[in-house]
Amino acid sequence: MEAEKKTEFVKLFQEFVNSYPYTPDGLRHTAAYQEQRQQGRRNFEAIAAAAESGEDVTESIMLKLLPYEDSPTNRQRGAWIHINPCIIKGLLWNSKSYKKLSLIAPVRMAELIFYLVCCCNDDPSQLYLVSREFSEEMRVSLFGEIGMLTPILNALRPDDFLAINDKSIQVINYFANTSYSKQLIDYSYANLTGHKLIKELTKEMQQTGVPSIREDDVFDMFCHWLVEIKKYDFPSNEVPLLDEAIVFEYAVEEVQLQAEYLLNQCAEETGFDETELKRCIRAIHRKKQAILQGPPGTGKTFIAEKLAKHLIGGGDGFWELIQFHPAYTYEDFIQGIRPQSQNDQLTYPIVPGRFLECCTKAESRRGTCVIIIDEINRANLSQVFGELMYLLDDRYRTVKLASGQEFRIPTNVRIIGTMNTADRSIALVDNALRRRFAFIPVYPNYEVLRQYHHREETGFPVDKLTSILEDVNRAINNKHYQLGISFFLTKTLAEDIQDIWQMEIEPYLEEYFFDNLEKMDEFLWDNIKTKLGY
């Protein structure tokens, strides 16, 4: 955890200790944990025995494996009373919300709940697979909420499963710098992160005045207090995750975390102000996809890579770059038939494209994964994206691909595109795509040029060069065609400047001023070298 966040946690936790555990609500909270776990285990054992004998356990599963609010009616029904209830009044399948949102019959719902609980109780490493299967069938149901089934998993195997709810997921996301949703499909990742966070904060939580209960229960009580009582206003998560290794899939596989790449490092290397970078990151998390757009040579791809490095920093995610071009197709991007020779026989299997491969890889990661699409407007986007256009709006939507495979974009995937606004193919970017992306403008940043030559100690008269570039861009008088700085980010600029100007800059200006070549006379090399003092 970043030092600043840890300091914030210590301050808040001390306030919690001083104000909550020994209040009537706090004492009730403390006593409830062990009692509700014992009751949950008894409920599960009784249901398992009844199911084995062939009894109909539908109602028992719905009443005794799900967390209900403490009320006379619920106690009379024999419902499982929990300190973090998801069901407030009545039987869930009789509620208006259930009838409106769920298309699954109670019997089938009970079967799915019982199957998930049994699998996780027998083998905790099955959590990811069974919760994914559960969520795919229950995606239109209230039971997709993370707080609905985690309490019974915690009751059965408290060392393996945290009882995460809508309060604790906010706290985990904030202090671990993650963006897990309240959906059950994210629980396996949130559970691992929560365990890691609690372990790191154990020392801070072991102090005088803390109730003598499990550390994860102390953390849960703290989450309840912070969200429900203090009503803490969580700032946006901007800083990446922890720079340490964790154990994934319950010690089955050790995952190496990416190196932490802080926002101030990103700001120093890109030349962007930290405030502007935070706005970019907020936009990427809010829309899940963004496009850096601007004239050529402004470092859009470089900045995209640095943003990706920041977003995956400290987590087990990854970033990959996909280059679009006019011949790029749906088959390259999503999936398509590829002829292959096997034993002298030609076969035509359906092969996943780059994006599908990246999404499959991201499904097994808990951290943010970034896909950079360079020159995104160079391809026929409607053709290349296909069904993806529909999925960009909602990470929980699924579509059936031509192969019959169900596909969705994982919730931890972020897409960053780059777009050259001087490219006439920008007209191919239609409104359907535009409304699904956040567009971040990137224009020439002369300060980056100055910092680079100062840092590399090239001795080049960079202030004279930036003055010339400002004159050029004023003459162009079109923000989409401005001359960028990346041409001049080289350590040997003093030796290369004439070649760069005559072979790269002048042809670009000639194309732009094709109908008014006299206007660029002052920007020919013979005049430029004089201004540079050559």
N, C-alpha and C positions, 0 to 999 in steps of 0.2 A: 504494500500500500504506500502511496506517496506520503511523504512526511507531513505535508500540509493537511491531508485528509485524516491522517492518524491523530494529529493534534486536535482537529475538529471533533473527532470521535471521542477522545479523552474528555474534552470539555463537556460535550453533551452527555456522556455516560455518567460523569460526576453529578451533573444536574439531575439525571434520572435517579441515581442512588439516593440523593438527598430528598427527592420529592415523591417517589412512587411506591417502592417495594413494601413499605409498612403502612400504607393507607389501606382501608378496607378492600378496595379493588385490587391492590397489589397483593395483599395476603390471600385473597381468593384466587388470584392468578397463580401464586406460588403453590398453593395446595392442589390446584386442578391438574397440574401436569401428570404427576404419578397416578392419581386416581383415574384420569381419563384414559391413560395408557393401559392400565390394568383392565378397565371395562372394555376397551377396544379389543384387547387380546381375548377376553372371555367371549365377546360377541363373535369374533372370527372363528374361534374353535367350535362354538355351538353351531354356527352356520355350516362350517365344513363337515361336521358330523351329520347334520341333517341332510345336506346335499348328497353325502355318500350313501345314505340310507334311501335315497330316491325321493325325498320330500321336495315340495315346491318352496324354494327359499327366496323367491323374488321380493316379497315384501320385507323379509328380514334383512336382505342385503341393502335395500333402500333406506331402511330405518336404522340399522345398527352398524353400518360401515361408513356412513356419511355423517359429517359434523352438523348437529342441530343446536339451535339456540336453547338456553335454559328457560323453559316456560312450563307452567302446569300442564298444558295440553300435550307438549312434547314428552314430558315425563310420563304422563298417563299412557301415551302410545308405546312407551318403552324405547323411545328414540335414544340414540347415542348423544349425550350432551357434551359439548366441547367448548373450550375457552375461545376458540376461533371458529365460530359457526359460519357455514355457508348457506344453511337453510334456516330461515327465520320462522315461518309459519306454515303449518300444514304439511301434507305429503307432497313432495316435489312434483310428482307426475299429475297431481290434480290442480296444480297452480296454472294461472293464465300464462305466465312466462314460459313454462314448460310446453304447454300446448301450442304456443305461438312459435317457439324457437326450435323445437325438436320434432324430428320426423321418425324417431326410433321408438318402437314399442317398449314398454316397461320390462317385459320379460327379456328381450334382447339386451336392453341396457343393463339389467342386473347381471346377465351372463358376462358381458364385457367387463363390468366392474370387478366381478368375482375372479375372472380369469387374470386380469392385470394384478390384482392383489395377491393371488396365489403364486403367480410367476415371480413377482418381486420378493415375496416372502421366502420362496424356495431358493432363488438365485438373484441377489441384488444386481448382478451385472447385466441382467435381462431388462433393466429399467428402460434404457433408451429404445430398444426394439419394440417392447410391448406398449410403451407410451406413444410411440409413433403410430403403431397399428391402431391403438385405441383412438387417437386423435383423428386419424384419417376417416374412421367410421363415425365418430362423434363430432365432427367439425361443425355441425349445425345444432349442437346441443349445449345446454348450460353446463354439462359435465366436462366440457373442455377446460373449465377454469382450474387453475393450479391449486387453489385452496380446497377443492372438493374431495380429492382422493389422497393428498399428501398426509393428512392427519392419521389415517388408518395405517399407512406405510410406516409412519413414525412410531405409532403405537406398537407395531409388530417388530420393527427392527430400528430402534432409535439411533443406534450407532451408524447406520447406513443411510437413513433417510431423514432429512429435515422436514418439519411440518411447515412448509412455506405457504404463505397466503398473500393477499394483495397488499398487506402492510409490509411484511418482511421482504417482498420482492422489490419494493421501492428502495428500501434501505440497502439491500445487497447491490442493486444497480448503482446506487449513488456512491457507496464506499468502495466498491470493486470496479467502478467505471465500466459497467456492462449495460446492456439494453435488452434484457430478457423480458418477454411479454408475460402476461398472466395466464397464458395457455399451457396446458399440460405438456405439450410437445417440447417446451423449453425447460421442463422441470429437471431433466437429467443434468443439463449444463448448470442451471441455477443451483442445484443441490451440491454439485462439486465445488462451485465457486463459494457457496455459503459455508461449507465445511472448511475450505481453505481460509476464508475470511475470519471465521470464529477461532481457528487455530492460531492465526497471526495476532488476534486481539485478546488471546487468553490472559496474558499478563496484565493487560489494561483492565480486564474485567474482574480479576482476582484482587479485590480490595475490601476493606472493612465496610460493612453495611450491605454487602451483596448477599441475597438469600443463598442458603446451602442447597442448591439444586444444580442440575446439569448445566454446563456452560452454554449448550445450545438453547436450553430453556431460558437462561438469563438473557441471551441475545434476542430470543423471541419476545420476551417481556419488554425489553428495551425498544424493539421495533414497534410494539403496540403503543407504548408510551409516546415514542417520537412522532408517530403518524396520527394516532387517535386522540391523544391528550395534548401534547405540545403543539400538534398540527404544524410540524416543521415544514418550511417552504424550501424544498430541495432545489438548489441551483442546477443548471444543465450539466450533464456529464461531459467534460471536455478532455480529460487526461486519460491516457491508456492504462491498461491493467498492469498487474504486478510483474516485476522482472525476476521471477523465480520459477523453478520447475514444480509441477504438481503431479499428483497421481491420478490418472484417468481410468475410468471403468473399474473402480474399486481395486486398484493396485494390479490390474491385469497388464496395463501398458503404461509406461512412463512417457509423458508428453513433454517435449522441450519447448518452453515458451519463447516467443520472439523477444529480441532485445527491446527494452523500453526506449521510446523515442519521444521525448517531451515536446510540448508545444513551443517552448522557447528555442529549442534546437531547430525545430521546423521553421520558425520565424527567422532565425539567423541565416539558415541556408537558402530559404526562398526569397528573403527580402520582404515578405508580407508582414504587416503589423499583426501582433498576436490577437488583437481584437477582431481584425478582419478574418484571421484564420479560424477563430471561434465561430464566427458567423457562417463560414463555409462548412465547418464540421456539424454545426446545428442543422444546416440545410440538408446535408448528406444523411444525417440520422432521421430527420423529419420526413423527407421524401423517399429515403432509401436509395435514391439515385440522383446524380447531379452531372451537369456538363460544364466543363471549363471552356469558355468560348472567348476568342479574341484573334487579333491579326497574327500572321506568321512571325516566328522568332521571339515570342513572348515567354517561352518556357512552360507552356501549358502541360506538356507531358512530364516534364521535370517536377512541376508542382504537384501534379496528380500522384506521382510516385512517392513524393514526400508525405502527402496527405495519407496515402495508403499505408505508408510505413508507420505513421503516427497512430492510425486507426487500429492496426493490428498489434501495436507495441504492447508487450507484457502479456499477450494472450497466445493461444495455440492456433490462431488463424493464419492466413497466408494472403498474398496478393499475386495476381497474375495479369499479364498484359495481352490483350488481343488486338491485332491490327486489322482494321477494316480497309477494304479497297473495292473498286467497282465490280470486281469479279467475285466478291465474297457472297456466299449464299446461305440460305436456311440450313442446308445440309452440313455446311462447315460449322455453323453456329449451334444449332440445336441437335439434329440427328438426321441421318439419311442413309440410303443404300450405297454401299461401297463394294465394288467387285473385288474379290480376293481369290487367289489360287490356292487350293488345298488338294494335295495328292493328284496334281494335274487336272483337277476339276475346278471349273469357275463357279464360285458361289457369290451370293449377293446378300450378305448380312446387313442388318440395320446397325450402324455404328454411331455412337454418341459424338456430337460436336463439342467444340471447346467449352461453350457455356454450360452444357449439360454435364460435362466432366467436372468442371469447377464446382457446380452445385452439388453433385454427388460427393465430392471431396469435402465440401463445407458441411454436409449433413453430419459428418463424424467429428466436427470441431465444435467447441463451445464458444470460442472467441470470434470476433468480427473477421470476416473474409471479404476481400476487396477484389473486384474484377474491373480492370481499367480497359476501356474500349477506346483505343487511339484512333483519331480521325473518324469519329463515329458517323459523320455525314457523308463519307466517301462511298458508302454502300447504299443499296436500295433498301432502306430501313424497314418499310412495310413488309417486304419480302423476307428479309433476314430475320426479323423479330417474330413474325408469325404469331402464335398464341401467346408469346411472351408479353406482347402489348397488353393483353388482358390481365396477366399475372402481376405486372408492375404495380398495379393499384393496391394489391392486397397480398401480403406474404402468406396468407392462410388459404387463398384460393388454390384450387387444383384444376388441371385440365388433363384430358386423355390425349396423348400424342398419337400420331399415325400408327406407331408400333403397338398401341394398346397400353403403353406404360402411363401410369398416373404420375404427373409431375407438378411440383410447386417450387417456387424460389425459397430456399431456406431463410428463416427470419434473421439469420446472422450475416446475410450477404448484402454488401453494398456495391453499387455500380457507379463508377466515375468515368465519364466520357470526356474526350477532348474534341473541340470543333474549331477549325480554321475558318474565321468569318470572311476571309478574303477569297475562299473557295466558292465558285459559283454553284457548286452542288449543294450548298446550304439550302437552296430552294426545295430540296428533296425532304427536308425535315418538316413533316406535316404537323398540324395542330394536335392530333391525337398523341403524338410523341411528346410534343412540347409541354403539354399540361401534366405529363407524368414525371418530368424531370425538373429539378431546380437548375437554373442557369446562372453561372457565376462568371462575371466578366474578368478577363485578364488582359491588361494593357501594358505597354512598355514600362518597366520599372527601372529608371536610371540609377536609383540608389543601389540596386543589386549589382549593376555594372561597376559602380564605384567601389563597393565593398569587395567585389571579386579581385579587382586589380590591386587594391590596397592589401588584401589578405595574401595574395600571391606575390606581392612586391615586384610587379612587372616593370615598374618605372614608366609605364605608358601614360601620356597626357590625357587621362580619361575625362577630365573636366572639359577639355576642348572637344573631345569626341561626343560627349553627351550634349553639348551646346549645338553641335552640327546635327545630331539626330533630332533634337527638338525642332530645329529649322526645317529639316526634311519633313517631319510629321505635320508641321504647320502648313507646309506647302501641299502636302497630300490632302489635308483637311477632310479626312474621312476616317473615323475611329476604327473601322473594320479593315482598313488597308495600311495602318500605321506600320512603320519599320520597327521591328523588335530588336532586342539587345543580344539574343543568343548567338548572332553572327560573330560577336566580338568577345565572347567568353572563352578566350584561349590564352595560355601563358606566353605564347610566341606571337602575340598580336603585333608587336613592333616590326617583326620580319614579315608577317602575313597580311598586314593591313591593305597593301596595294592590291594584292591578288583578291582578297575578300571583297574589296570595294568594286574593282573592275569586273570580276567574274560572277559576283553574287548580287551586289547592291544595284549596280547600274542596270543590269538586265531586268531586275524587278521594277525599277523606276521607269525604264523605257516602256515596259508593258503597261504600267499604270498611266503614264503620260503619253500614250501612243498617239493621241490626237492633239497634243500640245508639247512637242519635244523641246521647244525653246525654253519651256518652264523649268526643265531639269538641267539646263546648261550649268547653272551655278553648283550643281551637285556632281559634276564630272570630276574624276580623280585629280586632274590638273589644278582645280580650284580647292578641292578638299585637302590635298597635301600641304598647300600653303597655310590653310587654317590650322592644320595640325602642327605646323612648324617644321615640316620635312624639307 
